[in-house]
Amino acid sequence: MNWSDAVIQFQYDLGAPQELSWLVEGITYFVGALILAMASLTLALLLIWITRKVISRIQDRIGPNRLGPYGLFQTVADAMKLLSKEDIKPTSSDTVSYVIAPVLAVLGVLMSLAVIPFGAGLIGADLSVGVLYLVALGSIGIMAALMAGWGSNNKYALLAGFRVVAQLLSYEIPMVLAMLAPVLLVGTMSMQGLANAQSLYLGPINLGFGWFIFVLPGAFLIYMIAALAESEQTPFDLLEAESELIAGFHIEYSGMKFAMFFLAQFLNSFFLGAIAVSLFLGGWQGPFAGQVPLLGPIYFFAKTFFVYVVIQWIKGTFPRVRVDQMMQFAWKVLVPSVLTLLLAQMIIMKLPLPLWLNAIFVLVANIVVVVVVLNVLGNYFKREQVRSKRAFEPTSLIGTMQPVHPSSGD
């Protein structure tokens, strides 16, 4: 049973009249939305703490350790500081765009919660077009950043806003196409339906290990790379490159408006990981999740937090790439790779072969894509290493410089 049906039935059991069904349903969905929104705001504090701890360990630092056990209350203190800071508005800014931009940035992320399946029956709205709904929400964050850059009336903020359109729209294409791979495999856009399809039964017991990553590793790799760029994480965090753009499209924001952009960024990283879990890592599926419903949300959040830690691991390890490198990788590597992958998958699935044999051929096509992408990355790093060595070892000038003698008068 869906959670909303259970809450509605509970209200009727308490004596709610059938004539006010519209009010009962309204109260149910309002309470559900309020719980999700409040939980997300609390989750952001934990995500910031995890980011600080993970990156500090990678970089051989301690991280927050003063306020509360293991520094857990440090993010609470930071939130109180931001709440108390003065809200400064540029005099010549576009008021409407400037004020609405941070609200839209958070709203677009929070609305994605509606179709995330946290467990069996634990989904806000099981839309038949859930994947398409998530794709549509991606444009809200892009418009929010562009509105912030334009509304601030700052040249650096405007330039960063243009980078938003270039980067996020470019990497949204391979990410969306990678999300279509499991949709083609199952034949549904329902997020709950995709999670249910990743079960694996051994007799009457659902082991929950029919994860699509075992069949679609190439699509998963492309999705994760594009998700790093969509969430503005290293090595694709060029939208706030301090050395070039001061602080990015939110340079003119202060106080809670400034904090809302970072709230959206941290939540977006977590929810993109949640989408990856739902599409490729089984969602809430796991051993005995069908028999013990409480295990479903536990499995889901354990997988999602693991993906988030991996994202922070990458953030603390790799350097930032140049903007031309980032765009070339999107259009010359990821987009052709995922298009080839989808074309091969569609052809294979139309072949009159047993399902297990089709799955093997799809896996082979994905492995070929993974090898190609990793090979391109490996060759690129080798070229960069050679170029950096040449830049600091000008061997062509060795022996060509003549020493100057003091007696020559030069």
LINSUL-V583964 format. One record per pair of residues at least 24 apart in sequence whose ideal C-beta (glycine too) atoms are under 6 Angstrom apart, sorted by sequence separation. I is the first residue (numbers start at 1). GAP is how many residues later the second one is. D is the distance in whole Angstrom. If there is no record, write none. Layout:
# LINSUL-V583964
I/GAP/D, I/GAP/D
This chain:
# LINSUL-V583964
4/24/5, 112/25/5, 49/26/5, 111/26/6, 142/26/5, 277/26/5, 48/27/5, 277/27/5, 341/28/5, 108/29/5, 45/30/4, 182/30/5, 274/30/5, 273/31/5, 276/31/6, 108/32/3, 337/32/5, 108/33/5, 232/33/6, 138/34/6, 273/34/4, 181/35/5, 273/35/5, 104/36/6, 105/36/6, 337/36/6, 231/37/5, 181/38/4, 231/38/4, 270/38/5, 105/39/4, 104/40/4, 135/41/5, 178/41/5, 231/41/5, 269/42/6, 101/43/5, 333/43/5, 178/44/4, 178/45/4, 227/45/4, 101/46/4, 101/47/4, 131/48/6, 174/48/5, 175/48/6, 97/50/4, 175/51/4, 131/52/6, 174/52/5, 97/53/6, 98/53/4, 97/54/3, 171/55/4, 94/57/4, 132/57/6, 93/58/6, 131/58/4, 171/58/4, 93/59/6, 130/59/6, 171/59/6, 93/60/5, 129/60/5, 130/60/5, 220/60/4, 92/61/5, 130/61/4, 128/62/5, 90/63/6, 126/64/6, 126/66/5, 213/67/4, 212/68/5, 213/68/6, 123/69/5, 40/70/6, 211/70/5, 211/71/4, 37/73/6, 117/74/5, 208/74/6, 117/75/4, 164/75/6, 115/76/5, 163/76/5, 36/77/5, 208/77/4, 117/78/5, 208/78/4, 233/78/6, 160/79/6, 208/79/6, 207/80/6, 208/81/5, 234/81/4, 233/82/5, 195/83/6, 235/83/4, 198/84/4, 206/84/4, 234/84/6, 160/85/5, 194/85/6, 235/85/5, 238/85/5, 199/86/6, 235/86/5, 191/87/5, 198/87/5, 160/88/4, 161/88/5, 195/88/3, 156/89/5, 160/89/4, 156/90/5, 236/90/6, 157/92/5, 157/94/5, 156/95/6, 157/95/6, 154/97/6, 182/97/5, 154/98/5, 149/100/4, 152/100/4, 148/101/5, 148/102/6, 145/104/5, 222/112/6, 222/116/5, 3/118/6, 2/119/5, 3/119/6, 1/120/6, 218/123/5, 215/144/5, 215/147/6, 215/148/5, 218/148/3, 217/149/5, 221/149/6, 216/150/5, 218/151/4, 218/152/5, 217/153/6, 106/154/5, 102/155/5, 109/155/5, 105/156/6, 106/157/6, 102/158/4, 106/158/5, 109/158/5, 116/158/5, 102/159/6, 105/159/4, 109/159/5, 112/159/5, 171/159/5, 170/160/4, 174/160/4, 178/160/5, 117/161/6, 174/161/5, 177/161/4, 184/161/6, 90/162/5, 173/162/6, 174/164/5, 119/165/5, 88/166/5, 117/166/6, 87/168/4, 85/170/4, 120/173/6, 82/174/6, 120/176/5, 82/177/4, 119/177/3, 119/178/4, 118/179/5, 118/182/5, 44/219/5, 47/219/5, 44/222/5, 44/223/6, 47/223/6, 40/227/6, 54/255/6, 54/258/4, 58/258/4, 51/261/5, 55/261/4
